[in-house]
Amino acid sequence: MIAKLKQVMLLWLEGFLEACSLHRVVILCHRSRKLLLRTGQCFLLNGLIFLGSLGVFKWFVNPALQWILPNPCAPITSQDFCSYNGSYAFLRGGLLQLFYVLWFYPLYMLSFILSNIWYNDVAKYGLEAIGKSDTSSAETFRQCEVPASVVMTNAERPSGLGGVMIGIGVQVYSILLLTFFFMEVYVVGVIPYIGKILNFLLLSWMYAYYCYEYKWNFLEIPLEKRLEFFESNWAFFAGFGSPCVLAIFFFSPLVSGALMAILFPLGQDLKNLSLPQVY
């Protein structure tokens, strides 16, 4: 039992250290200008524009509205002035909601759509950057990530329309799997005492799986192999996702979403350089 627990802790620590090795991102970005560009675009959109907008709203727009349209009056003020203050509060709340509807929510959707497109490019350019390294490193990468059993499985997949339908089915199943997993994350969060711990663990798994999902798609690794890999190396994944989740765990949903979108390309780059023994 103690030996098993020690092995789990070592795997978790290995994943955690992999996710913290940010200097390795520089290696991949140095090898690929396209990867550097896509990673920079993610930082620009989600960091400078989205997080910058949240900062402007919090430190300038909201205080300005508080000053122009103050809170309801104190008991010592006159009744006429108090009625004006009640109207000010209602108007201020409406303007704040309008700001969210016309700016934050559309910007959030734009960020979500563009980021998902760019994440696909980050995975592709990251794999290309691995191929640009020395031959021995590339060969090690291929041996670690694409075992013979996976190659045989891919070869047995039917071609033509049947293969296309199977590919679509796998993608739909993967999306549904992640959707239900995401719902489960929020459901367990309301459990007393241990809810936050379970929420943190599930978010770590989801972030790590999502990072590797793009890479597996390009390598055409079957879904059952992905799930088998994930289940047999759950401690590594928990450690790999922990640093990112720790960085977003205590913020509001909008800020957490922006931070996740900034950190996710780094996870994409790191998982291209990490070679865990997954099979």
Stockholm file with secondary structure:
# STOCKHOLM 1.0

chainA/1-279         MIAKLKQVMLLWLEGFLEACSLHRVVILCHRSRKLLLRTGQCFLLNGLIFLGSLGVFKWFVNPALQWILPNPCAPITSQDFCSYNGSYAFLRGGLLQLFYVLWFYPLYMLSFILSNIWYNDVAKYGLEAIGKSDTSSAETFRQCEVPASVVMTNAERPSGLGGVMIGIGVQVYSILLLTFFFMEVYVVGVIPYIGKILNFLLLSWMYAYYCYEYKWNFLEIPLEKRLEFFESNWAFFAGFGSPCVLAIFFFSPLVSGALMAILFPLGQDLKNLSLPQVY
#=GR chainA/1-279 SS CHHHHHHHHHHHHHHHHHHHCTHHHHHHHHHCHHHHHHHHHHIIIIIIIIIHHHHHIIIIIHHHHHHHSCCCCCTTSCHHHHHHHHHHHHHHHHHHHHHIIIIIHHHHHHHHHHHHHHHHHHHHHHHHHHHTSCHHHHHHHHHHHSCHHHHHHHHHSCCHHHHHHHHHHHHHHHHHHHHHHHHHHHHHTTSTTTHHHHHHHHHHHHHHHHHHHHHHHHHTCCHHHHHHHHHHTHHHHHHHHHHHHHHHTTSCHHHHHHHHHHHHHHHHHHHHHCCCCCC
#=GC SS_cons         CHHHHHHHHHHHHHHHHHHHCTHHHHHHHHHCHHHHHHHHHHIIIIIIIIIHHHHHIIIIIHHHHHHHSCCCCCTTSCHHHHHHHHHHHHHHHHHHHHHIIIIIHHHHHHHHHHHHHHHHHHHHHHHHHHHTSCHHHHHHHHHHHSCHHHHHHHHHSCCHHHHHHHHHHHHHHHHHHHHHHHHHHHHHTTSTTTHHHHHHHHHHHHHHHHHHHHHHHHHTCCHHHHHHHHHHTHHHHHHHHHHHHHHHTTSCHHHHHHHHHHHHHHHHHHHHHCCCCCC
//
